Amino acid sequence: MAAMTTKKADSVRVRVLPEDLANKIAAGEVVERPASVVKELIENALDAQATRIAIHIVAAGRRTIEVVDNGHGMSQQNALLAIERHATSKIRKAEDLDNIRTMGFRGEALPSVGAVSHMEIVTRRYEDEAGTRIRIDGGILRDVSDTAAPTGTRVTVNRLYFNTPVRAKFLKGMATELGHCIDTVQRHALANLTVGFQLSHNDKVLLDIPENASLRERVALIWGLGFANDMVDLDGELAGFTVRGLVGKPGLTRSARSHQFMFVNGRPVVNRSMQYGFQDAYRGLVTVGRYPVGIVLVDVHPRFVDVNIHPAKREVRFRDERAARDAIRDLVRGHLDVLREAPPAPRPPAPVAERASENAFDRVPKPSPPPAPAATVRSDLPASPLAYRAPKSAESDVLSVQTELPGTQSLTTSERGGPVELEPMYSPVGEVESAPLQLFDTYLLVPEDDRLLIIDQHALHERLNYDTLREELADGDYAAQQLAVPILVDVPPSHMQLLESNLDLFRSIGFEIETFGGNTFQVTAICHLYEESRVPDAIYKVLDELAQGDLFDRDDFVSDFLRHTVEACRASVKAGDRLAPEERKGLLDGFRRLRPPYTCPHGRPIITEITQRQMEKGFKRRP
């Protein structure tokens, strides 16, 4: 019995891990994917004061990652120390942790990368006659020799994760992993304006940014000139935070935070306070579900920020998170204030009918304006009510209001003061002769038995367009409309491979796309239900979703895709659109044909209700 107890105790005894296993575990913290290797090697090059960094990738980094810089290089002794764990040239004493100004400092990058790959380092200092070549296989030093080399360092990583196949299985598709690598290069290119970057994949140049290019020039090279022109310069200082960069105008938004780039002391980071402050600066300026774009570079004294809270140095923590958030919010908002439109023209006096409805119980006679000719109904309206837009000119936009009170007659007027023939204000839902009343140019009011239905016109019309488009594309035999002039779409380098590998998917949702040259694609045909001007934004939205890891529902692929492109449909009415009676009737007829759930494609409710009981309780007619 005693022997069994001893054996069991030995099995749980604490042991020191073998060095190769410890290195693999450490590598797992730093080398999450190929983009992690790209990040670490770029940061080492930046710390070496390189002014030109070239990144060559094969097979999205799974086969080869090579980073070449023209920095100051290393001696053979320093190169050998650099591949040892916890070796660094940036920290000498504990106090240095409060004054970190370099990109890499933990001494984990090179040994971690070498532990899970075949790695070669070639480096030379300017004053050395020969360079040093070091070869490592799976964390084991294989060779050290002298070699001819230019000043600087070249690190080549082959067969990443060759000795940890389980980790390799967790990598995403080729396009997704390449997108992460490109995103990493872009972020460092945006933060280091004196450094030139070149990125190539499978010998194809994806990004080439010259040295000393301005931030706006870099944005134009990455996302296009139109994108850069829609951004505003950001420059200011508040509460010890120096903030600079470019922020998008309120109309330049995306469906995710993929175009929000935050930097602290030149380091690309993730910090919720910075994100919240940036988003809060656009409060009331962008619609719900859309995210502004911006490049925000914050400089602050190192002792006020902790950059060592994440193994890959991805996240940072400020000593005063609220101060950081408020500084970014106030500075960004201040720069956006100059873009606000001029105050609207004074509102004309309210028409008699509007004043009467606002003061329904005020019996004081009010003067009437001179009569105007009675409004006439146009006979040339299109057959489809949803294809018609009510004109918004003062002469033709009729305000439909009718007040019916016991013992009084109906009062009907136009904005010009003349009598006009109007439909009744309320009618049973089963009667199609009358259009529902529109409230705030946003909601349709439909009385039904003992309740009042309130319909969101935008949510309803989005759902109707979504259902129509889904039916059109369901069998894959939709009527493609060939465009006389193709629509040109500039795609960021990070999304080029993604788009090229998903052309068939885009065709299934009504976009026929071809390569045009460089990072430009042309849309040659679209489903006839799409609005041409909205096609580029729809393509960007789908690419943003695909870049997150292809999260679309494969069981209902077309429907899931269309939820992200339905805004591109024709004739989608918006909140604030004043609708003609024919349009309101058309929307109500479409609502009757809907099947549950009564939500828009994004999940927002289409309808709500107020019951008679609720009304009576509100008016104190019942307890």
Secondary structure, 3 states (H helix, E strand, C coil): CHHHHHHHHHHCCCCCCCHHHHHHHHHHHHCCCHHHHHHHHHHHHHHCCCCEEEEEEEHHHCCEEEEEECCCCCCHHHHHHHCCCCCCCCCCCHHHHHCCCCCCCCCCHHHHHHHCCEEEEEEECCCCCCEEEEEEECCEEEEEEEECCCCEEEEEEECCCCCCHHHHHCCCCHHHHHHHHHHHHHHHHHHCCCCEEEEEECCEEEEEECCCCCHHHHHHHHHCHHHHHCEEEEEEEECCEEEEEEEECCCCEECCHHHEEEEECCEECECHHHHHHHHHHCCCCCCCCCEECEEEEEECCHHHEECCCCCCCCECEECCHHHHHHHHHHHHHHHHHCCCCCCCCCCCCCCHHHHHHHCCCCCCCCCCCCCCCCCCCCCCCCCCHHHCCCCCCCCCCCCCCCECCCCCCCECCCCCCCCCCCCCCCCCCCCCCCCCEEECCCEEEEEECCEEEEEEHHHHHHHHHHHHHHHHHHCCCCCEEEEEEEEEEECCHHHHHHHHCCHHHHHHCCEEEEEEECCEEEEEEEECCECHHHHHHHHHHHHHHHHCCCCCCHHHHHHHHHCCCHHHECCCCCCCCCCCHHHHHHHHHHHHHCCCCCECCCCCECEEEEEHHHHHHHCCCCC
